[in-house]
Amino acid sequence: MGDRAQRQPSPLRVAANIAPWILLTAESTMFVLLAHYSRVMPPAGGKRYLTSTAVFLVEVVKLAISLTMALYDVSKTAPPSMPATSLFFSLTSTVFSGDSWKLAIPAGLDVLSNSLLFISLSNLRAASFQITFQLKFLTTAVFGLMLLKRSIPPRKWGLLLLLVVGVALVQIPDASPEQMLQDDHTGHHFPRSLEEWRAVKQGAGSGSSLQKRSATYEGIEEDILTADPHLNPTIGLFATIGASLASGLASIYFEKVLKDSSNHISLWVRNVQLAIYSVFPALFIGIVFREGEKIAEDGFFQGYNWAVWSTIIIQALGGIFSAFYVSHTQKDARSSATTANIVLSIIGSIWLFDFEVNATFLLGSAAVLVATHYYGNPNFNSAMGALRPPPIRIDAYEKDSAGPESSPVAPPNEFSIKLPTSPFLSDGMSSSRPTSPAPGHTRVSASRNASVGGYFDEK
């Protein structure tokens, strides 16, 4: 009874194991809904924020949080008299030592994935994006097969095929109607007079947020798209596929670096390394080269509001949590979190964005839910992977000793010692173990004798 009570996990330990996945589910769902809302809501001050600045700030927030936690870890092992500057230099030497340069590759891929995520959420519905982004299971499996030499059993290939079919079914409703609406709007309903321009402003319902940038048709078109953005499912689909490829390759390469590393480095230090190597491409490629002119003209924080800041903070926290995926072993909880994430995103899209669900979308969503739930569930993998039931093994103590044929047969090399009957033995007392076996016999280990009932066989 005592051993059984000790084997049962305490409620506190169970809560500690489940809490990270609850946080990950909430983080991913909130990011998808907020990021999509920040891209389609009426812009602040008539200007929509630049996604490159949001990606850069995500990396800055990740660096600040990781650096604080890494300094705290270093301070726990340092003497109390060590000054703060020495702690910082000690952490710096740890961050830039060893194989830290290898993390530049997953850091750059992480920046690319975050940039494509914002493009995807600017052109896809939140529910459609959440389901399509589950293609990262396929990309992670393929890159794991290539880089880590992992074997993928046939049942998992079947689940991945079901995932692809489900994503294709989900993308069917968004393939043509909105694209035709966008082409029709931009090609035939473009305002060509002052009266038409006023009618468009009144129809949009957000005339106060529009600003006429120029007298050309390009400036007017930019104002219309800013006030009433139209989704482009084709661009959103390709951006989501690209984000899945970058995310899958980054996670597999990061896992490979952790496995090949001979130095024991905490995950907070690894987060600092990833954030440092992510800041540079986000700054120079995303801001300086891509959006340098717009930032110089309208400012770095153009179009920022509460939704944009909330999206940045939530995305930064999610990037930090994702670094702990590799060391966590509860894959069944992760699959459950992914399933809950998809369901909550669909409910949020219906409630917040008036998302219309049809039969094709429901069928594709069900296929993706089944594939993602069972793909990472170890119980399902072990149950389906067994081609035949395991052999039944009956120990000696489980056999019935009532019949003459049920008693275990000792191996040829084993022997039993029969002592003469004495009143001491009949009263429950036992003799000591003999110091040496009889001539002509071989000594057998205690573990083998224990499997057949001990040294003394009952006659």
HELIX and SHEET records of a PDB file:
HELIX    1   1 GLY A    2  ARG A    7  1                                   6    
HELIX    2   2 PRO A   11  VAL A   40  1                                  30    
HELIX    3   3 ALA A   44  GLY A   46  5                                   3    
HELIX    4   4 THR A   51  THR A   77  1                                  27    
HELIX    5   5 ALA A   84  VAL A   95  1                                  12    
HELIX    6   6 SER A  100  LEU A  103  5                                   4    
HELIX    7   7 ALA A  104  ASN A  123  1                                  20    
HELIX    8   8 ALA A  126  THR A  132  1                                   7    
HELIX    9   9 PHE A  133  LEU A  135  5                                   3    
HELIX   10  10 LYS A  136  LEU A  147  1                                  12    
HELIX   11  11 PRO A  154  GLN A  171  1                                  18    
HELIX   12  12 PRO A  177  HIS A  188  1                                  12    
HELIX   13  13 LEU A  194  ALA A  204  1                                  11    
HELIX   14  14 GLY A  207  SER A  209  5                                   3    
HELIX   15  15 TYR A  217  ALA A  227  1                                  11    
HELIX   16  16 PRO A  233  ASP A  260  1                                  28    
HELIX   17  17 LEU A  267  PRO A  281  1                                  15    
HELIX   18  18 ALA A  282  ARG A  290  3                                   9    
HELIX   19  19 GLY A  292  ASP A  298  1                                   7    
HELIX   20  20 TRP A  306  SER A  322  1                                  17    
HELIX   21  21 LYS A  331  PHE A  353  1                                  23    
HELIX   22  22 ALA A  359  TYR A  375  1                                  17    
HELIX   23  23 PRO A  378  GLY A  385  1                                   8    
HELIX   24  24 ALA A  396  GLU A  398  5                                   3    
HELIX   25  25 PRO A  423  SER A  426  1                                   4    
HELIX   26  26 ALA A  446  ALA A  450  1                                   5    
END                                                                             
